[in-house]
């Protein structure tokens, strides 16, 4: 089982495709660092809710991806993780915009981690802020995850 950070770096190099959910929604992994990941996304009409603004679930998806990859970049061999909790605050409406979700690990314990994410627009204005709690899975628990 390869380290998750190695897989993410292969995505960045174009050696393997973006994750299926990224292809479905239209976001892309833009950068990975120890405990930090950046997702880029261009919101358009196809991502609108019935009121015409960006659907909140899409913001959750890009924030979750950034936080998950940031946490995943801290994992060792034979480790995976699962998200226990995700919370998001929507701070301004979006119609069409280039968004950037930056996930950062705040606390990485042996089993539990706390991660945060800021989603900003082209001007650097905060669109949403999310936090997540993740649990490390090891050995048999990590198989197939």
N, C-alpha and C positions, 0 to 999 in steps of 0.2 A: 504494500500500500504506500503510494508516494505521498509526500507531504502536500497539503492543500496549497501552500504558497507556491510550490513548484508547478502545480497545475495552473494556477492563476498566472504565473509568469509565462507559461507556454501559451496561454490565451492571448496575453499582451503581445507576444512575438508573432502571433498569427499561426502558430504550429497546430493548434487545435481550435475548434470553433468556440464562439461565445456560448455560455450556457443556454439551454433551450428557452428558459423564461426570458432571458435577455433578447433572444431573437423574436419571441412572441410579442413582447411589449415594445421593443425597440431601443433598449438602453445598451450601453457598452461599458465594459471594465476599462477604465482609462489609466489607472495607476495602482500599484501595490507597494507598500512599505511594511516594515515590521509593525504590526498593530494598527495599520491604517490602510484604507482603500478608498478609491475615488471612482464613482460611477457618473457617466455623462448621459444625458437624455434630452431629446428634443420633443417637447410637448406640442401636439397638434390637435386638430379637430377630431381625429380618430380616437383620442384619449378623453373626450369630453363626457361629463355626466349629463343628465337631462336638462340641467340649467345652463349648459354650454361651457362650464369651467372644467379644468382638469379634475378628473375623478380622484378622490382621496385615496382610493385603493392603489392607484398607480404611484402616488407619492409614497405610500407604505411599501410598495414593491421595491422602488429604487433605494429607499432608506434601508430596508431589510437586507437588500443585496450588498450595499456598502458596509453595513455593520457586520453581516455574516462573513464577508470576505476579509474584513479587518481582523475579526476574531479568528477566522480560519488560518490567517497568515501566522498566528502564534502557535499553531498545533504542531506536534511532532509526528514521527512515524507511528502508524497504527492508532492514530487518534482522529476522531471526527467530533461533531458537536450537534446539539439540537438547541433551538430557540425555545426558552421557557416563557418569555413574556416580551411583548413589544408595545410601546406607547408612543403616540405621535401627537404633536400639536400642529394644526394647520394655521398659519399666520397671515396668509394673504392669498387671494384668488389668482389663478393662472389660466390664461387662455392659450396662448402660444408663447413658448419661451424655451431657451436652452438652459437646462438645469444641471446642477452639479451637486451630487450627494457625496459628502465626505464623512466616512465612518472612522471612528477612533476608539481604540480600546482604552477605557478609563482605569479598569482594575481587572487584572487577570490572576485569579487564584488557581489553585490546583484543580478545582472542579468547576467553579462558577466564575463567570466573567460579566462585567458591566461595560456596555458599549454605547456610544452616543453618535448621532449623525446630524449634521446641519445640511439642509437642502437650500441652495441659493440659486438666484437667477443670474443673468448676464451682468447685471450691475453689482452683484455681490450682496443683494438684499436677501434677507432670510425669509424663505417661503414656508419652511416647516422645520421642526426640530423633533427628533425621535430619540428614544433610549430603548435598549434591549438587554435582557438577561439571557445568557447562554450557558449551557452545561456541556463540559467536555465528556465525550464518550471514548472509552479505551478498549482495546483488544476486541473481544467478542461483541461488545456493545457497538463498536464502531464498524463492524463488518457490514458491507452493503449500504452504508450511509454516507 
